[in-house]
Amino acid sequence: FDLRRIQGKPHALELSIPSSIVHEMKSVRCVGLAVDPNETIVLAPFAGKHNDVQLAMWSIATGCFLRAVRMDHSDTTDASV
Protein backbone atom coordinates (compact mmCIF):
# COMPACT_ATOMS: atom_id res chain seq x y z
CA PHE A 1 0.00 0.00 0.00
CA ASP A 2 1.36 3.38 -0.94
CA LEU A 3 0.73 5.80 1.96
CA ARG A 4 0.96 8.67 -0.54
CA ARG A 5 -2.44 7.59 -1.93
CA ILE A 6 -4.22 8.67 1.25
CA GLN A 7 -5.93 12.00 0.64
CA GLY A 8 -5.03 14.88 2.97
CA LYS A 9 -2.38 12.89 4.86
CA PRO A 10 1.36 13.55 5.09
CA HIS A 11 3.38 12.18 2.19
CA ALA A 12 5.92 10.60 4.50
CA LEU A 13 5.50 9.09 7.94
CA GLU A 14 8.26 7.75 10.13
CA LEU A 15 6.77 4.70 11.75
CA SER A 16 9.02 3.47 14.54
CA ILE A 17 8.59 0.79 17.21
CA PRO A 18 9.96 1.37 20.73
CA SER A 19 13.25 -0.53 21.08
CA SER A 20 12.18 -1.79 24.50
CA ILE A 21 9.64 -4.19 22.94
CA VAL A 22 11.61 -5.39 19.88
CA HIS A 23 13.78 -8.54 19.82
CA GLU A 24 17.26 -7.25 18.95
CA MET A 25 18.37 -10.25 16.88
CA LYS A 26 15.16 -11.58 15.32
CA SER A 27 13.32 -8.49 14.16
CA VAL A 28 14.02 -6.34 11.16
CA ARG A 29 11.35 -4.07 12.69
CA CYS A 30 9.15 -4.06 9.60
CA VAL A 31 8.63 -6.59 6.84
CA GLY A 32 5.43 -5.15 5.41
CA LEU A 33 2.54 -2.83 6.12
CA ALA A 34 -1.23 -3.06 6.03
CA VAL A 35 -3.70 -0.20 6.20
CA ASP A 36 -7.23 -0.54 7.58
CA PRO A 37 -10.14 0.09 5.16
CA ASN A 38 -10.87 3.49 6.76
CA GLU A 39 -7.23 4.52 6.20
CA THR A 40 -6.72 5.53 9.83
CA ILE A 41 -4.33 2.84 11.18
CA VAL A 42 -1.19 1.18 9.82
CA LEU A 43 -0.24 -2.34 10.99
CA ALA A 44 3.11 -4.13 10.70
CA PRO A 45 4.42 -7.40 12.15
CA PHE A 46 7.62 -7.65 14.19
CA ALA A 47 9.43 -10.04 16.54
CA GLY A 48 8.83 -9.10 20.17
CA LYS A 49 11.38 -9.06 22.97
CA HIS A 50 10.20 -12.44 24.28
CA ASN A 51 10.28 -14.34 20.95
CA ASP A 52 6.63 -13.57 20.24
CA VAL A 53 5.02 -12.28 17.07
CA GLN A 54 3.36 -8.89 17.46
CA LEU A 55 1.54 -6.35 15.32
CA ALA A 56 2.54 -2.73 15.74
CA MET A 57 -0.15 -0.08 15.22
CA TRP A 58 0.30 3.57 14.22
CA SER A 59 -2.10 6.42 13.54
CA ILE A 60 -1.96 7.58 9.93
CA ALA A 61 -3.11 11.05 10.97
CA THR A 62 -0.16 11.62 13.33
CA GLY A 63 2.36 8.84 12.62
CA CYS A 64 2.37 8.09 16.37
CA PHE A 65 2.87 4.54 17.62
CA LEU A 66 -0.40 3.46 19.27
CA ARG A 67 0.32 0.00 20.66
CA ALA A 68 1.53 -3.51 19.93
CA VAL A 69 -0.70 -6.57 20.02
CA ARG A 70 0.74 -10.02 20.68
CA MET A 71 -0.54 -12.54 18.15
CA ASP A 72 -0.33 -15.53 20.50
CA HIS A 73 -2.19 -13.92 23.45
CA SER A 74 -4.79 -11.25 23.99
CA ASP A 75 -2.26 -9.12 25.92
CA THR A 76 -1.43 -5.67 24.53
CA THR A 77 1.42 -3.26 25.06
CA ASP A 78 0.53 0.43 25.21
CA ALA A 79 2.61 3.08 23.52
CA SER A 80 3.62 4.32 26.96
CA VAL A 81 5.91 1.31 27.46
DSSP file with accessible surface (Angstrom, degrees, kcal/mol):
  #  RESIDUE AA STRUCTURE BP1 BP2  ACC     N-H-->O    O-->H-N    N-H-->O    O-->H-N    TCO  KAPPA ALPHA  PHI   PSI    X-CA   Y-CA   Z-CA
    1    1 A F              0   0  106      0, 0.0     2,-0.8     0, 0.0     3,-0.1   0.000 360.0 360.0 360.0 132.5    0.0    0.0    0.0
    2    2 A D    >   -     0   0   61      1,-0.2     3,-2.3     2,-0.0     4,-0.3  -0.814 360.0-156.8 -93.9 109.7    1.4    3.4   -0.9
    3    3 A L  G >  S+     0   0   30     -2,-0.8     3,-1.4     1,-0.3    -1,-0.2   0.754  89.2  72.2 -59.4 -20.5    0.7    5.8    2.0
    4    4 A R  G 3  S+     0   0  158      1,-0.3    -1,-0.3     7,-0.1     5,-0.1   0.716  84.5  68.9 -68.5 -17.2    1.0    8.7   -0.5
    5    5 A R  G <  S+     0   0  150     -3,-2.3     2,-0.4     2,-0.1    -1,-0.3   0.691  74.1 102.1 -72.2 -19.7   -2.4    7.6   -1.9
    6    6 A I  S X  S-     0   0    9     -3,-1.4     3,-1.2    -4,-0.3     2,-0.1  -0.545  78.3-123.5 -73.7 121.3   -4.2    8.7    1.2
    7    7 A Q  T 3  S+     0   0  166     -2,-0.4    -1,-0.1     1,-0.2    -2,-0.1  -0.391  86.1   3.9 -67.2 135.3   -5.9   12.0    0.6
    8    8 A G  T 3  S+     0   0   83      1,-0.2    -1,-0.2    -2,-0.1     3,-0.1   0.607 102.7 117.1  71.5  11.4   -5.0   14.9    3.0
    9    9 A K  S <  S-     0   0   74     -3,-1.2    -1,-0.2    -6,-0.1    52,-0.1  -0.737  76.1 -83.5-108.1 159.6   -2.4   12.9    4.9
   10   10 A P        -     0   0   60      0, 0.0    -4,-0.1     0, 0.0    -1,-0.1  -0.240  31.9-132.0 -58.1 148.6    1.4   13.5    5.1
   11   11 A H  S    S+     0   0  143      1,-0.2     2,-0.4    -6,-0.1    -7,-0.1   0.668  91.3  32.8 -78.1 -16.5    3.4   12.2    2.2
   12   12 A A        -     0   0   86     -9,-0.1     2,-0.4    -8,-0.1    -1,-0.2  -0.988  64.6-176.1-143.5 130.3    5.9   10.6    4.5
   13   13 A L        -     0   0   40     -2,-0.4     2,-0.8    -3,-0.1    50,-0.1  -0.977  20.8-141.7-122.0 138.8    5.5    9.1    7.9
   14   14 A E        -     0   0  165     -2,-0.4     2,-0.8     2,-0.0    -2,-0.0  -0.898  21.4-168.8 -98.1 109.3    8.3    7.8   10.1
   15   15 A L        +     0   0   42     -2,-0.8     2,-0.3    49,-0.1    49,-0.1  -0.874  13.4 172.3-103.4 105.9    6.8    4.7   11.8
   16   16 A S        -     0   0   70     -2,-0.8    49,-0.1    47,-0.3    -2,-0.0  -0.877  25.1-142.4-119.4 150.9    9.0    3.5   14.5
   17   17 A I        -     0   0   10     -2,-0.3     5,-0.1    39,-0.1     2,-0.0  -0.900  36.3-101.1-107.3 135.2    8.6    0.8   17.2
   18   18 A P    >   -     0   0   36      0, 0.0     3,-1.8     0, 0.0     4,-0.4  -0.334  25.9-135.7 -56.1 130.0   10.0    1.4   20.7
   19   19 A S  G >  S+     0   0   78      1,-0.3     3,-1.1     2,-0.2     5,-0.1   0.781  98.1  72.7 -58.7 -26.9   13.2   -0.5   21.1
   20   20 A S  G 3  S+     0   0   67      1,-0.2    -1,-0.3    61,-0.1    29,-0.1   0.679 103.3  38.9 -67.2 -14.4   12.2   -1.8   24.5
   21   21 A I  G <  S+     0   0   14     -3,-1.8    28,-1.4    60,-0.1     2,-0.4   0.403  97.6  93.2-114.7   3.6    9.6   -4.2   22.9
   22   22 A V  B <  S-A   48   0A   2     -3,-1.1     2,-0.4    -4,-0.4    26,-0.2  -0.805  77.3-120.7-102.6 135.5   11.6   -5.4   19.9
   23   23 A H     >  -     0   0   41     24,-2.5     4,-1.2    -2,-0.4    24,-0.2  -0.606  22.8-145.4 -70.5 123.5   13.8   -8.5   19.8
   24   24 A E  T  4 S+     0   0  157     -2,-0.4    -1,-0.2     1,-0.2    25,-0.1   0.820  90.7  30.7 -64.0 -34.5   17.3   -7.2   18.9
   25   25 A M  T  4 S+     0   0  165      1,-0.1    -1,-0.2    -3,-0.0    -2,-0.1   0.703 122.0  43.4-100.2 -22.3   18.4  -10.2   16.9
   26   26 A K  T  4 S+     0   0  130     22,-0.1     2,-0.5    21,-0.1    -2,-0.2   0.486  97.4  75.6-107.2  -4.0   15.2  -11.6   15.3
   27   27 A S     <  -     0   0   21     -4,-1.2    19,-0.1    20,-0.1    -5,-0.0  -0.921  44.3-172.3-115.4 134.8   13.3   -8.5   14.2
   28   28 A V        -     0   0  108     -2,-0.5     2,-1.0     1,-0.0    -1,-0.1   0.213  50.9-123.8 -96.1   9.6   14.0   -6.3   11.2
   29   29 A R  S    S+     0   0  103     -6,-0.2     2,-0.3    18,-0.1    -2,-0.0  -0.054  85.4  28.5  74.3 -33.0   11.4   -4.1   12.7
   30   30 A C        +     0   0   62     -2,-1.0    16,-0.1     1,-0.1     3,-0.1  -0.872  46.1 164.4-159.1 124.5    9.2   -4.1    9.6
   31   31 A V  S    S-     0   0  110     14,-0.6     2,-0.3     1,-0.4    -1,-0.1   0.328  76.9 -17.5-117.6   3.2    8.6   -6.6    6.8
   32   32 A G        -     0   0   35     13,-0.2    -1,-0.4     2,-0.0     2,-0.3  -0.883  60.2-126.9 167.4 162.7    5.4   -5.2    5.4
   33   33 A L        -     0   0   72     -2,-0.3     2,-0.3    11,-0.1    11,-0.2  -0.949  10.9-167.0-129.6 152.5    2.5   -2.8    6.1
   34   34 A A  E     -B   43   0B  50      9,-2.2     9,-3.0    -2,-0.3     2,-0.4  -0.984   9.8-152.4-134.2 146.6   -1.2   -3.1    6.0
   35   35 A V  E     -B   42   0B  32     -2,-0.3     7,-0.2     7,-0.2    -2,-0.0  -0.964  22.5-117.2-119.9 136.2   -3.7   -0.2    6.2
   36   36 A D    >   -     0   0   34      5,-2.1     3,-2.3    -2,-0.4     5,-0.1  -0.262  33.2-105.3 -68.0 159.2   -7.2   -0.5    7.6
   37   37 A P  T 3  S+     0   0  130      0, 0.0    -1,-0.1     0, 0.0    -2,-0.0   0.790 121.8  54.1 -58.2 -27.5  -10.1    0.1    5.2
   38   38 A N  T 3  S-     0   0  131      3,-0.0    -2,-0.1     1,-0.0     0, 0.0   0.455 108.0-127.6 -84.5  -1.5  -10.9    3.5    6.8
   39   39 A E  S <  S+     0   0   62     -3,-2.3     3,-0.1     2,-0.2    -4,-0.0   0.891  79.0 110.3  56.2  47.0   -7.2    4.5    6.2
   40   40 A T        +     0   0   70      1,-0.3    20,-2.5    20,-0.1    21,-0.5   0.622  68.9  43.9-118.6 -22.6   -6.7    5.5    9.8
   41   41 A I  E     - C   0  59B  54     18,-0.2    -5,-2.1    19,-0.1     2,-0.4  -0.976  60.3-153.9-131.6 140.3   -4.3    2.8   11.2
   42   42 A V  E     -BC  35  58B   0     16,-2.2    16,-2.0    -2,-0.4     2,-0.4  -0.917  14.8-163.3-108.2 138.5   -1.2    1.2    9.8
   43   43 A L  E     +BC  34  57B  46     -9,-3.0    -9,-2.2    -2,-0.4    14,-0.2  -0.943  11.9 171.0-121.3 144.7   -0.2   -2.3   11.0
   44   44 A A  E     - C   0  56B   0     12,-1.6    12,-3.3    -2,-0.4   -11,-0.1  -0.973  27.0-125.5-152.0 137.8    3.1   -4.1   10.7
   45   45 A P  E     + C   0  55B  47      0, 0.0   -14,-0.6     0, 0.0     2,-0.3  -0.477  33.3 164.9 -80.4 153.1    4.4   -7.4   12.2
   46   46 A F  E     - C   0  54B  12      8,-2.1     8,-2.5    -2,-0.1     2,-0.6  -0.976  41.6 -98.5-158.1 163.1    7.6   -7.7   14.2
   47   47 A A  E     - C   0  53B  21     -2,-0.3   -24,-2.5     6,-0.2     6,-0.2  -0.785  43.3-138.0 -87.8 122.5    9.4  -10.0   16.5
   48   48 A G  B >   -A   22   0A   0      4,-3.9     3,-1.6    -2,-0.6   -26,-0.3  -0.258  25.1 -99.7 -78.4 166.7    8.8   -9.1   20.2
   49   49 A K  T 3  S+     0   0   83    -28,-1.4   -27,-0.1     1,-0.3   -25,-0.1   0.773 121.3  50.0 -55.1 -31.1   11.4   -9.1   23.0
   50   50 A H  T 3  S-     0   0  155    -29,-0.2    -1,-0.3     2,-0.1     3,-0.1  -0.084 126.0 -92.7-105.8  34.2   10.2  -12.4   24.3
   51   51 A N  S <  S+     0   0  100     -3,-1.6     2,-0.3     1,-0.2    -2,-0.1   0.782  86.1 132.8  64.4  27.9   10.3  -14.3   21.0
   52   52 A D        -     0   0    7     -4,-0.1    -4,-3.9    19,-0.0     2,-0.5  -0.768  59.7-117.5-109.6 155.0    6.6  -13.6   20.2
   53   53 A V  E     +C   47   0B  87     -2,-0.3    18,-3.0    -6,-0.2    19,-0.5  -0.796  39.9 177.2 -90.2 131.6    5.0  -12.3   17.1
   54   54 A Q  E     -CD  46  70B   8     -8,-2.5    -8,-2.1    -2,-0.5     2,-0.5  -0.914  27.6-134.3-132.3 158.7    3.4   -8.9   17.5
   55   55 A L  E     -CD  45  69B  44     14,-2.4    14,-2.4    -2,-0.3     2,-0.3  -0.972  20.2-148.5-111.0 125.5    1.5   -6.3   15.3
   56   56 A A  E     -CD  44  68B   0    -12,-3.3   -12,-1.6    -2,-0.5     2,-0.4  -0.701  12.0-155.5 -88.5 145.2    2.5   -2.7   15.7
   57   57 A M  E     +CD  43  67B  33     10,-2.2     9,-3.6    -2,-0.3    10,-1.1  -0.986  13.0 178.3-126.8 134.8   -0.1   -0.1   15.2
   58   58 A W  E     -CD  42  65B   4    -16,-2.0   -16,-2.2    -2,-0.4     2,-0.4  -0.950  31.4-114.9-129.0 153.4    0.3    3.6   14.2
   59   59 A S  E  >  -C   41   0B  23      5,-2.2     4,-2.6    -2,-0.3   -18,-0.2  -0.722  15.1-153.4 -82.7 130.3   -2.1    6.4   13.5
   60   60 A I  T  4 S+     0   0    1    -20,-2.5    -1,-0.2    -2,-0.4   -19,-0.1   0.865  94.0  59.0 -70.6 -33.6   -2.0    7.6    9.9
   61   61 A A  T  4 S+     0   0   64    -21,-0.5    -1,-0.2     1,-0.2   -20,-0.1   0.887 127.3  11.7 -62.8 -38.0   -3.1   11.0   11.0
   62   62 A T  T  4 S-     0   0   90      2,-0.2    -2,-0.2   -53,-0.1    -1,-0.2   0.624  88.7-127.9-115.6 -20.6   -0.2   11.6   13.3
   63   63 A G     <  +     0   0   13     -4,-2.6   -47,-0.3     1,-0.3     2,-0.2   0.463  59.6 147.2  80.5   1.6    2.4    8.8   12.6
   64   64 A C        -     0   0   72     -5,-0.1    -5,-2.2   -49,-0.1     2,-0.3  -0.470  56.1-113.3 -75.7 140.0    2.4    8.1   16.4
   65   65 A F  E     -D   58   0B  31     -7,-0.2    -7,-0.3    -2,-0.2     3,-0.1  -0.549  33.0-176.3 -67.4 128.3    2.9    4.5   17.6
   66   66 A L  E     -     0   0B  72     -9,-3.6    13,-1.4     1,-0.4     2,-0.3   0.887  49.5 -55.0 -95.3 -53.0   -0.4    3.5   19.3
   67   67 A R  E     -DE  57  78B  99    -10,-1.1   -10,-2.2    11,-0.2     2,-0.4  -0.977  40.8-111.5-175.1 172.4    0.3    0.0   20.7
   68   68 A A  E     -DE  56  77B   0      9,-2.3     9,-2.8    -2,-0.3     2,-0.5  -0.964  22.3-154.7-121.4 140.9    1.5   -3.5   19.9
   69   69 A V  E     -DE  55  76B  30    -14,-2.4   -14,-2.4    -2,-0.4     2,-0.3  -0.970  15.7-131.9-118.8 124.0   -0.7   -6.6   20.0
   70   70 A R  E     -D   54   0B  56      5,-1.6     3,-0.3    -2,-0.5   -16,-0.2  -0.560   9.2-150.4 -72.1 135.2    0.7  -10.0   20.7
   71   71 A M  S    S+     0   0  108    -18,-3.0    -1,-0.1    -2,-0.3   -17,-0.1   0.708  93.0  49.7 -82.0 -18.1   -0.5  -12.5   18.1
   72   72 A D  S    S+     0   0   90    -19,-0.5     2,-0.3     3,-0.1    -1,-0.2   0.504 119.2  26.9 -99.9  -4.2   -0.3  -15.5   20.5
   73   73 A H  S    S-     0   0   96     -3,-0.3    -3,-0.0     2,-0.2    -1,-0.0  -0.930  77.8-115.9-143.8 170.5   -2.2  -13.9   23.4
   74   74 A S  S    S+     0   0  114     -2,-0.3    -3,-0.1    -5,-0.1     2,-0.0   0.414  76.5 119.2 -91.0   4.5   -4.8  -11.2   24.0
   75   75 A D        -     0   0   85     -6,-0.1    -5,-1.6     1,-0.0     2,-0.3  -0.335  46.9-161.1 -67.8 149.4   -2.3   -9.1   25.9
   76   76 A T  E     -E   69   0B  64     -7,-0.2     2,-0.5    -2,-0.0    -7,-0.2  -0.925  13.3-141.0-129.8 157.5   -1.4   -5.7   24.5
   77   77 A T  E     -E   68   0B  29     -9,-2.8    -9,-2.3    -2,-0.3     2,-0.1  -0.979  22.1-138.2-118.0 119.8    1.4   -3.3   25.1
   78   78 A D  E >   -E   67   0B  91     -2,-0.5     3,-1.8   -11,-0.2   -11,-0.2  -0.343  24.1-111.4 -73.3 159.5    0.5    0.4   25.2
   79   79 A A  T 3  S+     0   0   43    -13,-1.4   -12,-0.1     1,-0.3    -1,-0.1   0.701 111.7  73.7 -63.0 -17.2    2.6    3.1   23.5
   80   80 A S  T 3         0   0  110    -14,-0.2    -1,-0.3     0, 0.0   -13,-0.1   0.581 360.0 360.0 -76.5  -5.0    3.6    4.3   27.0
   81   81 A V    <         0   0   92     -3,-1.8   -61,-0.1   -63,-0.0   -60,-0.1  -0.427 360.0 360.0 -73.9 360.0    5.9    1.3   27.5
